[in-house]
Amino acid sequence: MQKAWQEDHCNAGNGLNCCVYIVRNRVRAGWVSWLSMLARYEDYAGNIPGPLQEYPNFNDPLFRQLLNGIDAIFDAPSRELDQMTSAKDPLNGTVTTALYFADLNKPMTEFFKTKILADKENHRMCGKAGTLTLFN
């Protein structure tokens, strides 16, 4: 939750949930375990991580929404967020799941620029959530 808050608490609920959903998508795709994925979160970051500006106030409605929904994201996915983090390829009809995201208006990591943005054939844009752009 800290990583989602640090990454995207300015994008409201869907942006926060997308950050967590994409971690879940990576684990479901067989990349690594939950704990390994969280430990290596920055390795796949789209944006250059900044320091955590502030810890969330437990009374903040946005933080409460994330806190209340976190178990459901890992255990029982939301149909709305599943649809938001995946897209149907218009060329062949296959459904692709978002595995990467970035705010393209903020400084991006070298990894993201060279491995994701530069490889449009393998990493297509598959959604938007607030200011976040999602890629497969």
The first five atom37 places (N, CA, C, CB, O) and aatype in JSON, in Angstrom:
{
  "aatype": [12, 5, 11, 0, 17, 5, 6, 3, 8, 4, 2, 0, 7, 2, 7, 10, 2, 4, 4, 19, 18, 9, 19, 1, 2, 1, 19, 1, 0, 7, 17, 19, 15, 17, 10, 15, 12, 10, 0, 1, 18, 6, 3, 18, 0, 7, 2, 9, 14, 7, 14, 10, 5, 6, 18, 14, 2, 13, 2, 3, 14, 10, 13, 1, 5, 10, 10, 2, 7, 9, 3, 0, 9, 13, 3, 0, 14, 15, 1, 6, 10, 3, 5, 12, 16, 15, 0, 11, 3, 14, 10, 2, 7, 16, 19, 16, 16, 0, 10, 18, 13, 0, 3, 10, 2, 11, 14, 12, 16, 6, 13, 13, 11, 16, 11, 9, 10, 0, 3, 11, 6, 2, 8, 1, 12, 4, 7, 11, 0, 7, 16, 10, 16, 10, 13, 2],
  "atom_mask": [
    [1, 1, 1, 1, 1],
    [1, 1, 1, 1, 1],
    [1, 1, 1, 1, 1],
    [1, 1, 1, 1, 1],
    [1, 1, 1, 1, 1],
    [1, 1, 1, 1, 1],
    [1, 1, 1, 1, 1],
    [1, 1, 1, 1, 1],
    [1, 1, 1, 1, 1],
    [1, 1, 1, 1, 1],
    [1, 1, 1, 1, 1],
    [1, 1, 1, 1, 1],
    [1, 1, 1, 0, 1],
    [1, 1, 1, 1, 1],
    [1, 1, 1, 0, 1],
    [1, 1, 1, 1, 1],
    [1, 1, 1, 1, 1],
    [1, 1, 1, 1, 1],
    [1, 1, 1, 1, 1],
    [1, 1, 1, 1, 1],
    [1, 1, 1, 1, 1],
    [1, 1, 1, 1, 1],
    [1, 1, 1, 1, 1],
    [1, 1, 1, 1, 1],
    [1, 1, 1, 1, 1],
    [1, 1, 1, 1, 1],
    [1, 1, 1, 1, 1],
    [1, 1, 1, 1, 1],
    [1, 1, 1, 1, 1],
    [1, 1, 1, 0, 1],
    [1, 1, 1, 1, 1],
    [1, 1, 1, 1, 1],
    [1, 1, 1, 1, 1],
    [1, 1, 1, 1, 1],
    [1, 1, 1, 1, 1],
    [1, 1, 1, 1, 1],
    [1, 1, 1, 1, 1],
    [1, 1, 1, 1, 1],
    [1, 1, 1, 1, 1],
    [1, 1, 1, 1, 1],
    [1, 1, 1, 1, 1],
    [1, 1, 1, 1, 1],
    [1, 1, 1, 1, 1],
    [1, 1, 1, 1, 1],
    [1, 1, 1, 1, 1],
    [1, 1, 1, 0, 1],
    [1, 1, 1, 1, 1],
    [1, 1, 1, 1, 1],
    [1, 1, 1, 1, 1],
    [1, 1, 1, 0, 1],
    [1, 1, 1, 1, 1],
    [1, 1, 1, 1, 1],
    [1, 1, 1, 1, 1],
    [1, 1, 1, 1, 1],
    [1, 1, 1, 1, 1],
    [1, 1, 1, 1, 1],
    [1, 1, 1, 1, 1],
    [1, 1, 1, 1, 1],
    [1, 1, 1, 1, 1],
    [1, 1, 1, 1, 1],
    [1, 1, 1, 1, 1],
    [1, 1, 1, 1, 1],
    [1, 1, 1, 1, 1],
    [1, 1, 1, 1, 1],
    [1, 1, 1, 1, 1],
    [1, 1, 1, 1, 1],
    [1, 1, 1, 1, 1],
    [1, 1, 1, 1, 1],
    [1, 1, 1, 0, 1],
    [1, 1, 1, 1, 1],
    [1, 1, 1, 1, 1],
    [1, 1, 1, 1, 1],
    [1, 1, 1, 1, 1],
    [1, 1, 1, 1, 1],
    [1, 1, 1, 1, 1],
    [1, 1, 1, 1, 1],
    [1, 1, 1, 1, 1],
    [1, 1, 1, 1, 1],
    [1, 1, 1, 1, 1],
    [1, 1, 1, 1, 1],
    [1, 1, 1, 1, 1],
    [1, 1, 1, 1, 1],
    [1, 1, 1, 1, 1],
    [1, 1, 1, 1, 1],
    [1, 1, 1, 1, 1],
    [1, 1, 1, 1, 1],
    [1, 1, 1, 1, 1],
    [1, 1, 1, 1, 1],
    [1, 1, 1, 1, 1],
    [1, 1, 1, 1, 1],
    [1, 1, 1, 1, 1],
    [1, 1, 1, 1, 1],
    [1, 1, 1, 0, 1],
    [1, 1, 1, 1, 1],
    [1, 1, 1, 1, 1],
    [1, 1, 1, 1, 1],
    [1, 1, 1, 1, 1],
    [1, 1, 1, 1, 1],
    [1, 1, 1, 1, 1],
    [1, 1, 1, 1, 1],
    [1, 1, 1, 1, 1],
    [1, 1, 1, 1, 1],
    [1, 1, 1, 1, 1],
    [1, 1, 1, 1, 1],
    [1, 1, 1, 1, 1],
    [1, 1, 1, 1, 1],
    [1, 1, 1, 1, 1],
    [1, 1, 1, 1, 1],
    [1, 1, 1, 1, 1],
    [1, 1, 1, 1, 1],
    [1, 1, 1, 1, 1],
    [1, 1, 1, 1, 1],
    [1, 1, 1, 1, 1],
    [1, 1, 1, 1, 1],
    [1, 1, 1, 1, 1],
    [1, 1, 1, 1, 1],
    [1, 1, 1, 1, 1],
    [1, 1, 1, 1, 1],
    [1, 1, 1, 1, 1],
    [1, 1, 1, 1, 1],
    [1, 1, 1, 1, 1],
    [1, 1, 1, 1, 1],
    [1, 1, 1, 1, 1],
    [1, 1, 1, 1, 1],
    [1, 1, 1, 1, 1],
    [1, 1, 1, 1, 1],
    [1, 1, 1, 0, 1],
    [1, 1, 1, 1, 1],
    [1, 1, 1, 1, 1],
    [1, 1, 1, 0, 1],
    [1, 1, 1, 1, 1],
    [1, 1, 1, 1, 1],
    [1, 1, 1, 1, 1],
    [1, 1, 1, 1, 1],
    [1, 1, 1, 1, 1],
    [1, 1, 1, 1, 1]
  ],
  "atom_positions": [
    [[0.81, -1.18, 0.0], [0.0, 0.0, 0.0], [0.86, 1.25, 0.0], [-0.93, -0.01, 1.18], [0.5, 2.26, -0.6]],
    [[2.0, 1.18, 0.69], [2.89, 2.35, 0.71], [3.36, 2.68, -0.7], [4.1, 2.1, 1.63], [3.42, 3.86, -1.07]],
    [[3.7, 1.67, -1.48], [4.18, 1.92, -2.84], [3.08, 2.53, -3.69], [4.69, 0.61, -3.48], [3.34, 3.45, -4.47]],
    [[1.86, 2.04, -3.56], [0.74, 2.61, -4.32], [0.52, 4.06, -3.91], [-0.55, 1.79, -4.11], [0.3, 4.92, -4.76]],
    [[0.57, 4.34, -2.61], [0.36, 5.7, -2.13], [1.47, 6.61, -2.64], [0.3, 5.73, -0.6], [1.21, 7.73, -3.09]],
    [[2.71, 6.14, -2.56], [3.85, 6.94, -3.02], [3.76, 7.17, -4.51], [5.18, 6.24, -2.67], [4.06, 8.27, -5.0]],
    [[3.36, 6.16, -5.24], [3.31, 6.23, -6.7], [2.19, 7.12, -7.2], [3.15, 4.85, -7.28], [2.38, 7.9, -8.13]],
    [[1.02, 7.02, -6.57], [-0.12, 7.6, -7.26], [-1.26, 8.1, -6.38], [-0.65, 6.63, -8.19], [-2.41, 7.97, -6.78]],
    [[-1.01, 8.64, -5.22], [-2.14, 9.08, -4.4], [-2.81, 10.33, -4.95], [-1.68, 9.33, -2.98], [-3.86, 10.73, -4.44]],
    [[-2.25, 10.95, -5.96], [-2.87, 12.13, -6.57], [-3.9, 11.75, -7.63], [-1.8, 13.02, -7.2], [-4.63, 12.62, -8.11]],
    [[-3.97, 10.49, -7.99], [-4.86, 10.04, -9.07], [-6.16, 9.42, -8.59], [-4.15, 9.05, -9.92], [-6.88, 8.81, -9.38]],
    [[-6.47, 9.57, -7.33], [-7.7, 9.04, -6.74], [-7.73, 7.52, -6.74], [-8.92, 9.58, -7.49], [-6.72, 6.87, -7.0]],
    [[-8.89, 6.96, -6.45], [-9.01, 5.53, -6.21], [-8.57, 4.64, -7.33], [0.0, 0.0, 0.0], [-7.83, 3.69, -7.09]],
    [[-9.0, 4.9, -8.56], [-8.63, 4.0, -9.66], [-7.13, 3.98, -9.91], [-9.36, 4.42, -10.92], [-6.57, 2.93, -10.22]],
    [[-6.47, 5.13, -9.79], [-5.02, 5.15, -9.97], [-4.31, 4.33, -8.91], [0.0, 0.0, 0.0], [-3.4, 3.56, -9.23]],
    [[-4.71, 4.49, -7.66], [-4.12, 3.71, -6.57], [-4.36, 2.22, -6.78], [-4.7, 4.14, -5.22], [-3.45, 1.41, -6.65]],
    [[-5.6, 1.87, -7.11], [-5.92, 0.46, -7.31], [-5.18, -0.12, -8.5], [-7.41, 0.29, -7.49], [-4.78, -1.29, -8.46]],
    [[-4.98, 0.66, -9.55], [-4.24, 0.16, -10.72], [-2.82, -0.22, -10.34], [-4.23, 1.21, -11.84], [-2.3, -1.23, -10.81]],
    [[-2.18, 0.58, -9.51], [-0.81, 0.27, -9.08], [-0.77, -1.12, -8.43], [-0.28, 1.34, -8.1], [0.11, -1.92, -8.72]],
    [[-1.73, -1.38, -7.57], [-1.78, -2.66, -6.86], [-2.18, -3.78, -7.81], [-2.76, -2.58, -5.68], [-1.63, -4.88, -7.75]],
    [[-3.14, -3.5, -8.7], [-3.58, -4.51, -9.67], [-2.44, -4.94, -10.58], [-4.75, -3.97, -10.51], [-2.32, -6.12, -10.92]],
    [[-1.61, -4.02, -10.97], [-0.51, -4.37, -11.88], [0.51, -5.24, -11.17], [0.16, -3.11, -12.43], [1.08, -6.14, -11.78]],
    [[0.76, -5.0, -9.9], [1.62, -5.91, -9.12], [0.98, -7.3, -9.12], [1.83, -5.38, -7.65], [1.65, -8.3, -9.33]],
    [[-0.33, -7.34, -8.89], [-1.05, -8.62, -8.91], [-0.94, -9.29, -10.28], [-2.53, -8.41, -8.54], [-0.72, -10.5, -10.37]],
    [[-1.09, -8.51, -11.36], [-0.98, -9.07, -12.72], [0.39, -9.7, -12.95], [-1.24, -7.98, -13.77], [0.5, -10.75, -13.57]],
    [[1.43, -9.05, -12.44], [2.79, -9.58, -12.61], [2.96, -10.9, -11.89], [3.82, -8.58, -12.11], [3.57, -11.83, -12.41]],
    [[2.41, -10.99, -10.67], [2.5, -12.24, -9.9], [1.71, -13.32, -10.61], [1.99, -12.04, -8.44], [2.18, -14.45, -10.74]],
    [[0.51, -13.01, -11.07], [-0.32, -13.98, -11.78], [0.32, -14.43, -13.09], [-1.7, -13.4, -12.06], [0.08, -15.55, -13.54]],
    [[1.12, -13.56, -13.7], [1.82, -13.92, -14.94], [3.03, -14.81, -14.67], [2.26, -12.66, -15.68], [3.69, -15.27, -15.6]],
    [[3.31, -15.06, -13.38], [4.39, -15.97, -13.02], [5.76, -15.34, -12.9], [0.0, 0.0, 0.0], [6.77, -16.04, -12.91]],
    [[5.82, -14.01, -12.8], [7.13, -13.35, -12.71], [7.87, -13.82, -11.47], [6.97, -11.82, -12.69], [8.96, -14.39, -11.58]],
    [[7.31, -13.6, -10.31], [7.91, -13.99, -9.03], [6.8, -14.05, -7.98], [9.04, -12.98, -8.59], [5.63, -13.84, -8.3]],
    [[7.17, -14.33, -6.74], [6.19, -14.36, -5.65], [5.78, -12.94, -5.27], [6.77, -15.1, -4.42], [6.39, -11.96, -5.7]],
    [[4.73, -12.84, -4.44], [4.25, -11.54, -3.97], [5.38, -10.75, -3.3], [3.07, -11.71, -3.0], [5.62, -9.59, -3.64]],
    [[6.06, -11.38, -2.36], [7.09, -10.66, -1.61], [8.26, -10.26, -2.5], [7.6, -11.52, -0.46], [8.79, -9.16, -2.36]],
    [[8.65, -11.13, -3.4], [9.74, -10.79, -4.33], [9.33, -9.64, -5.24], [10.14, -12.01, -5.17], [10.14, -8.76, -5.54]],
    [[8.07, -9.66, -5.69], [7.6, -8.58, -6.58], [7.62, -7.24, -5.85], [6.18, -8.88, -7.1], [8.02, -6.23, -6.43]],
    [[7.19, -7.22, -4.6], [7.21, -5.97, -3.84], [8.64, -5.51, -3.57], [6.46, -6.15, -2.51], [8.92, -4.31, -3.6]],
    [[9.54, -6.45, -3.31], [10.94, -6.09, -3.07], [11.6, -5.54, -4.33], [11.73, -7.31, -2.56], [12.5, -4.71, -4.25]],
    [[11.14, -5.99, -5.5], [11.73, -5.56, -6.77], [10.86, -4.55, -7.51], [11.98, -6.76, -7.66], [11.05, -4.33, -8.7]],
    [[9.93, -3.95, -6.83], [8.97, -3.03, -7.42], [9.65, -1.94, -8.25], [8.13, -2.39, -6.34], [9.22, -1.66, -9.37]],
    [[10.68, -1.33, -7.71], [11.36, -0.23, -8.41], [12.07, -0.68, -9.68], [12.36, 0.43, -7.48], [12.32, 0.13, -10.58]],
    [[12.42, -1.98, -9.78], [13.09, -2.48, -10.98], [12.23, -2.31, -12.24], [13.44, -3.95, -10.81], [12.76, -2.19, -13.34]],
    [[10.92, -2.29, -12.06], [10.0, -2.2, -13.19], [9.23, -0.89, -13.21], [9.03, -3.35, -13.17], [8.24, -0.75, -13.93]],
    [[9.68, 0.07, -12.42], [8.96, 1.34, -12.3], [8.98, 2.12, -13.6], [9.56, 2.19, -11.17], [9.98, 2.14, -14.32]],
    [[7.87, 2.76, -13.89], [7.78, 3.6, -15.07], [8.33, 4.99, -14.79], [0.0, 0.0, 0.0], [8.95, 5.62, -15.66]],
    [[8.09, 5.47, -13.59], [8.55, 6.81, -13.23], [9.65, 6.73, -12.19], [7.4, 7.65, -12.71], [9.73, 5.79, -11.4]],
    [[10.51, 7.73, -12.21], [11.59, 7.81, -11.24], [10.95, 8.01, -9.87], [12.6, 8.97, -11.58], [10.24, 9.0, -9.65]],
    [[11.19, 7.08, -8.94], [10.53, 7.2, -7.65], [11.08, 8.37, -6.84], [10.69, 5.9, -6.85], [12.29, 8.57, -6.75]],
    [[10.18, 9.12, -6.28], [10.56, 10.2, -5.41], [10.41, 9.76, -3.97], [0.0, 0.0, 0.0], [9.9, 8.67, -3.71]],
    [[10.84, 10.58, -3.05], [10.66, 10.2, -1.65], [9.17, 10.26, -1.28], [11.49, 11.13, -0.72], [8.4, 11.02, -1.86]],
    [[8.8, 9.46, -0.32], [7.43, 9.5, 0.17], [7.25, 10.85, 0.84], [7.13, 8.32, 1.15], [7.83, 11.12, 1.89]],
    [[6.44, 11.69, 0.23], [6.26, 13.06, 0.73], [5.58, 13.1, 2.08], [5.47, 13.87, -0.26], [5.92, 13.93, 2.93]],
    [[4.64, 12.23, 2.27], [3.91, 12.22, 3.52], [3.28, 10.85, 3.69], [2.83, 13.33, 3.57], [2.89, 10.21, 2.72]],
    [[3.2, 10.42, 4.92], [2.46, 9.19, 5.17], [0.98, 9.53, 5.17], [2.9, 8.52, 6.51], [0.6, 10.61, 5.61]],
    [[0.16, 8.63, 4.7], [-1.26, 8.96, 4.63], [-1.86, 9.13, 6.01], [-2.0, 7.88, 3.87], [-1.48, 8.46, 6.97]],
    [[-2.8, 10.03, 6.09], [-3.59, 10.22, 7.29], [-4.66, 9.12, 7.28], [-4.23, 11.66, 7.35], [-5.37, 8.96, 6.29]],
    [[-4.78, 8.39, 8.37], [-5.74, 7.29, 8.4], [-7.19, 7.76, 8.23], [-5.61, 6.55, 9.71], [-8.07, 6.95, 7.94]],
    [[-7.43, 9.04, 8.39], [-8.78, 9.58, 8.19], [-9.0, 10.07, 6.75], [-9.03, 10.73, 9.15], [-10.11, 10.47, 6.4]],
    [[-7.96, 10.03, 5.92], [-8.08, 10.44, 4.53], [-9.01, 9.45, 3.81], [-6.67, 10.51, 3.83], [-8.72, 8.25, 3.78]],
    [[-10.12, 9.92, 3.24], [-11.07, 9.01, 2.59], [-10.45, 8.17, 1.48], [-12.23, 9.8, 2.03], [-10.83, 7.02, 1.29]],
    [[-9.5, 8.74, 0.74], [-8.85, 8.0, -0.34], [-8.01, 6.86, 0.22], [-7.97, 8.95, -1.18], [-8.02, 5.75, -0.32]],
    [[-7.29, 7.13, 1.31], [-6.49, 6.08, 1.93], [-7.39, 5.0, 2.52], [-5.58, 6.67, 3.03], [-7.08, 3.81, 2.42]],
    [[-8.5, 5.4, 3.13], [-9.45, 4.42, 3.69], [-10.01, 3.53, 2.58], [-10.6, 5.15, 4.45], [-10.19, 2.33, 2.78]],
    [[-10.28, 4.12, 1.42], [-10.79, 3.36, 0.28], [-9.76, 2.31, -0.14], [-11.13, 4.29, -0.9], [-10.11, 1.15, -0.38]],
    [[-8.5, 2.71, -0.24], [-7.44, 1.76, -0.6], [-7.31, 0.68, 0.47], [-6.09, 2.49, -0.8], [-7.23, -0.5, 0.15]],
    [[-7.28, 1.08, 1.72], [-7.14, 0.16, 2.83], [-8.29, -0.85, 2.86], [-7.08, 0.92, 4.15], [-8.06, -2.05, 3.05]],
    [[-9.5, -0.38, 2.65], [-10.68, -1.26, 2.68], [-10.71, -2.21, 1.49], [-11.95, -0.43, 2.7], [-11.28, -3.3, 1.6]],
    [[-10.13, -1.82, 0.37], [-10.22, -2.65, -0.83], [-9.01, -3.52, -1.12], [0.0, 0.0, 0.0], [-9.03, -4.3, -2.06]],
    [[-7.96, -3.39, -0.32], [-6.69, -4.07, -0.66], [-6.84, -5.59, -0.67], [-5.6, -3.67, 0.34], [-6.31, -6.25, -1.57]],
    [[-7.54, -6.17, 0.3], [-7.71, -7.63, 0.32], [-8.47, -8.11, -0.9], [-8.43, -8.06, 1.6], [-8.15, -9.15, -1.47]],
    [[-9.48, -7.37, -1.29], [-10.28, -7.77, -2.45], [-9.45, -7.77, -3.73], [-11.49, -6.85, -2.62], [-9.68, -8.6, -4.61]],
    [[-8.5, -6.86, -3.84], [-7.66, -6.81, -5.03], [-6.85, -8.09, -5.16], [-6.73, -5.59, -4.99], [-6.67, -8.61, -6.26]],
    [[-6.35, -8.59, -4.04], [-5.53, -9.79, -4.08], [-6.35, -11.07, -4.1], [-4.61, -9.81, -2.89], [-5.93, -12.07, -4.68]],
    [[-7.53, -11.05, -3.46], [-8.31, -12.28, -3.32], [-9.44, -12.4, -4.34], [-8.88, -12.34, -1.94], [-9.55, -13.43, -5.01]],
    [[-10.25, -11.38, -4.46], [-11.42, -11.43, -5.33], [-11.42, -10.2, -6.22], [-12.75, -11.52, -4.5], [-11.9, -9.14, -5.81]],
    [[-10.89, -10.31, -7.42], [-10.72, -9.13, -8.26], [-12.03, -8.42, -8.61], [-10.04, -9.51, -9.52], [-13.1, -9.03, -8.68]],
    [[-11.9, -7.14, -8.81], [-13.02, -6.3, -9.23], [-13.16, -6.37, -10.74], [-12.82, -4.83, -8.76], [-12.18, -6.2, -11.47]],
    [[-14.35, -6.63, -11.21], [-14.58, -6.72, -12.65], [-14.19, -5.4, -13.34], [-16.06, -7.05, -12.95], [-13.59, -5.4, -14.41]],
    [[-14.55, -4.27, -12.69], [-14.25, -2.96, -13.26], [-12.73, -2.76, -13.41], [-14.85, -1.85, -12.39], [-12.27, -2.31, -14.46]],
    [[-11.97, -3.09, -12.36], [-10.52, -2.9, -12.45], [-9.86, -3.95, -13.33], [-9.9, -2.94, -11.07], [-8.85, -3.66, -13.97]],
    [[-10.41, -5.16, -13.38], [-9.89, -6.15, -14.33], [-10.02, -5.62, -15.75], [-10.62, -7.5, -14.18], [-9.1, -5.76, -16.56]],
    [[-11.16, -5.02, -16.05], [-11.37, -4.47, -17.39], [-10.46, -3.26, -17.63], [-12.83, -4.07, -17.59], [-9.98, -3.06, -18.74]],
    [[-10.24, -2.47, -16.59], [-9.41, -1.28, -16.74], [-7.94, -1.63, -16.97], [-9.54, -0.39, -15.51], [-7.22, -0.9, -17.65]],
    [[-7.49, -2.77, -16.41], [-6.08, -3.13, -16.54], [-5.85, -4.19, -17.61], [-5.56, -3.63, -15.21], [-4.83, -4.87, -17.6]],
    [[-6.8, -4.33, -18.53], [-6.61, -5.23, -19.67], [-7.35, -4.66, -20.87], [-7.09, -6.67, -19.34], [-8.24, -3.82, -20.72]],
    [[-6.98, -5.12, -22.03], [-7.61, -4.61, -23.25], [-7.6, -5.69, -24.33], [-6.88, -3.34, -23.75], [-6.75, -6.57, -24.33]],
    [[-8.56, -5.61, -25.23], [-8.65, -6.54, -26.35], [-7.85, -5.98, -27.52], [-10.14, -6.79, -26.76], [-8.05, -4.83, -27.92]],
    [[-6.96, -6.79, -28.06], [-6.14, -6.37, -29.2], [-7.03, -6.3, -30.44], [-4.95, -7.35, -29.42], [-7.65, -7.3, -30.81]],
    [[-7.1, -5.12, -31.09], [-7.97, -5.0, -32.27], [-7.52, -5.83, -33.45], [-8.06, -3.56, -32.68], [-8.31, -6.12, -34.34]],
    [[-6.24, -6.22, -33.48], [-5.73, -6.98, -34.62], [-6.06, -8.46, -34.53], [-4.23, -6.81, -34.72], [-6.45, -9.06, -35.53]],
    [[-5.91, -9.05, -33.35], [-6.12, -10.49, -33.26], [-7.16, -10.91, -32.21], [-4.83, -11.16, -32.96], [-7.43, -12.1, -32.07]],
    [[-7.74, -9.95, -31.49], [-8.8, -10.25, -30.55], [-8.36, -10.8, -29.21], [0.0, 0.0, 0.0], [-9.2, -11.06, -28.35]],
    [[-7.06, -10.98, -28.99], [-6.6, -11.5, -27.71], [-6.68, -10.4, -26.64], [-5.16, -12.04, -27.83], [-6.54, -9.22, -26.93]],
    [[-6.89, -10.83, -25.42], [-6.94, -9.9, -24.3], [-5.55, -9.79, -23.69], [-8.0, -10.35, -23.22], [-4.93, -10.8, -23.35]],
    [[-5.08, -8.58, -23.55], [-3.77, -8.35, -22.95], [-3.97, -7.71, -21.58], [-2.87, -7.46, -23.86], [-4.89, -6.92, -21.38]],
    [[-3.1, -8.05, -20.67], [-3.17, -7.55, -19.3], [-2.04, -6.57, -19.07], [-3.1, -8.71, -18.29], [-0.91, -6.79, -19.51]],
    [[-2.35, -5.48, -18.39], [-1.33, -4.47, -18.11], [-0.31, -5.01, -17.11], [-1.97, -3.18, -17.57], [-0.67, -5.56, -16.07]],
    [[0.96, -4.85, -17.45], [2.05, -5.26, -16.58], [2.97, -4.1, -16.23], [2.86, -6.37, -17.24], [3.84, -4.22, -15.36]],
    [[2.77, -2.98, -16.9], [3.6, -1.78, -16.68], [2.7, -0.56, -16.71], [4.72, -1.66, -17.76], [1.63, -0.57, -17.32]],
    [[3.14, 0.49, -16.04], [2.41, 1.75, -16.08], [3.35, 2.9, -15.79], [1.24, 1.74, -15.06], [4.4, 2.73, -15.17]],
    [[2.96, 4.07, -16.25], [3.72, 5.29, -15.98], [2.85, 6.49, -16.21], [4.99, 5.36, -16.85], [1.89, 6.45, -16.97]],
    [[3.19, 7.57, -15.54], [2.62, 8.88, -15.84], [3.57, 9.47, -16.87], [2.47, 9.8, -14.54], [4.69, 9.87, -16.53]],
    [[3.13, 9.54, -18.11], [4.02, 9.97, -19.2], [4.37, 11.45, -19.14], [3.37, 9.66, -20.53], [5.2, 11.92, -19.91]],
    [[3.75, 12.18, -18.22], [4.07, 13.6, -18.04], [5.11, 13.84, -16.96], [2.82, 14.38, -17.71], [5.49, 14.98, -16.69]],
    [[5.58, 12.76, -16.33], [6.6, 12.86, -15.28], [7.87, 12.19, -15.77], [6.11, 12.21, -13.95], [7.84, 11.41, -16.72]],
    [[9.02, 12.5, -15.13], [10.27, 11.85, -15.54], [10.15, 10.32, -15.45], [11.44, 12.34, -14.67], [9.67, 9.78, -14.46]],
    [[10.61, 9.65, -16.51], [10.51, 8.2, -16.58], [11.88, 7.55, -16.37], [9.93, 7.77, -17.92], [12.92, 8.16, -16.61]],
    [[11.84, 6.3, -15.92], [13.07, 5.55, -15.71], [13.67, 5.17, -17.06], [12.82, 4.28, -14.84], [12.96, 5.09, -18.06]],
    [[14.95, 4.94, -17.07], [15.63, 4.5, -18.29], [15.09, 3.15, -18.74], [17.16, 4.43, -18.07], [14.92, 2.91, -19.94]],
    [[14.84, 2.26, -17.78], [14.25, 0.96, -18.08], [12.95, 1.14, -18.86], [13.98, 0.16, -16.78], [12.77, 0.5, -19.9]],
    [[12.06, 1.99, -18.38], [10.77, 2.15, -19.01], [10.9, 2.75, -20.41], [9.88, 3.03, -18.15], [10.2, 2.32, -21.34]],
    [[11.77, 3.72, -20.56], [11.94, 4.35, -21.88], [12.51, 3.37, -22.9], [12.85, 5.57, -21.78], [12.06, 3.34, -24.05]],
    [[13.5, 2.58, -22.49], [14.17, 1.7, -23.46], [13.48, 0.35, -23.64], [15.59, 1.47, -23.03], [13.48, -0.19, -24.75]],
    [[12.91, -0.2, -22.59], [12.32, -1.54, -22.68], [10.83, -1.55, -22.98], [12.56, -2.29, -21.4], [10.33, -2.5, -23.58]],
    [[10.11, -0.52, -22.57], [8.66, -0.52, -22.76], [8.25, 0.43, -23.89], [7.95, -0.14, -21.45], [7.67, 0.0, -24.88]],
    [[8.56, 1.71, -23.74], [8.15, 2.69, -24.75], [8.8, 2.45, -26.1], [8.47, 4.08, -24.28], [8.17, 2.65, -27.14]],
    [[10.05, 2.03, -26.11], [10.77, 1.83, -27.37], [10.37, 0.52, -28.07], [12.27, 1.85, -27.12], [10.69, 0.34, -29.24]],
    [[9.7, -0.37, -27.37], [9.32, -1.67, -27.94], [7.8, -1.74, -28.1], [9.83, -2.83, -27.05], [7.13, -2.51, -27.42]],
    [[7.28, -0.94, -29.01], [5.82, -0.84, -29.2], [5.2, -2.14, -29.71], [5.5, 0.29, -30.16], [4.0, -2.37, -29.52]],
    [[5.98, -2.96, -30.36], [5.45, -4.22, -30.88], [5.09, -5.17, -29.74], [6.47, -4.89, -31.8], [4.07, -5.86, -29.81]],
    [[5.89, -5.22, -28.7], [5.66, -6.12, -27.58], [4.97, -5.47, -26.38], [6.95, -6.71, -27.13], [4.44, -6.17, -25.52]],
    [[4.97, -4.16, -26.33], [4.4, -3.45, -25.18], [3.48, -2.34, -25.66], [5.52, -2.88, -24.26], [3.87, -1.18, -25.77]],
    [[2.25, -2.73, -25.95], [1.26, -1.75, -26.43], [0.53, -1.1, -25.27], [0.25, -2.42, -27.36], [0.39, -1.68, -24.2]],
    [[0.08, 0.12, -25.5], [-0.75, 0.79, -24.52], [-2.08, 0.02, -24.44], [-0.98, 2.29, -24.9], [-2.68, -0.31, -25.46]],
    [[-2.52, -0.25, -23.22], [-3.77, -1.02, -23.1], [-4.76, -0.38, -22.14], [-3.47, -2.43, -22.64], [-5.77, -1.0, -21.8]],
    [[-4.5, 0.84, -21.69], [-5.48, 1.49, -20.83], [-4.97, 2.78, -20.23], [0.0, 0.0, 0.0], [-3.79, 3.12, -20.36]],
    [[-5.88, 3.49, -19.56], [-5.57, 4.73, -18.85], [-6.31, 4.69, -17.52], [-5.96, 6.0, -19.69], [-7.42, 4.17, -17.43]],
    [[-5.69, 5.25, -16.51], [-6.34, 5.41, -15.2], [-5.84, 6.73, -14.64], [-6.02, 4.2, -14.21], [-4.7, 6.82, -14.16]],
    [[-6.66, 7.74, -14.69], [-6.2, 9.07, -14.28], [-5.08, 9.51, -15.2], [0.0, 0.0, 0.0], [-5.25, 9.53, -16.42]],
    [[-3.94, 9.88, -14.65], [-2.8, 10.28, -15.46], [-1.89, 9.1, -15.81], [-2.0, 11.35, -14.74], [-0.88, 9.27, -16.49]],
    [[-2.24, 7.91, -15.35], [-1.41, 6.73, -15.64], [-1.76, 6.14, -16.99], [-1.58, 5.68, -14.55], [-2.93, 6.04, -17.35]],
    [[-0.74, 5.75, -17.73], [-0.92, 5.02, -18.98], [-0.45, 3.6, -18.72], [-0.13, 5.69, -20.17], [0.63, 3.39, -18.17]],
    [[-1.26, 2.62, -19.11], [-0.98, 1.22, -18.86], [-0.49, 0.54, -20.13], [-2.23, 0.51, -18.31], [-0.98, 0.82, -21.22]],
    [[0.47, -0.36, -19.96], [1.05, -1.1, -21.09], [1.09, -2.58, -20.77], [2.48, -0.59, -21.43], [1.21, -2.98, -19.61]],
    [[0.98, -3.42, -21.84], [1.07, -4.86, -21.61], [2.52, -5.29, -21.64], [0.26, -5.65, -22.66], [2.82, -6.47, -21.47]]
  ]
}
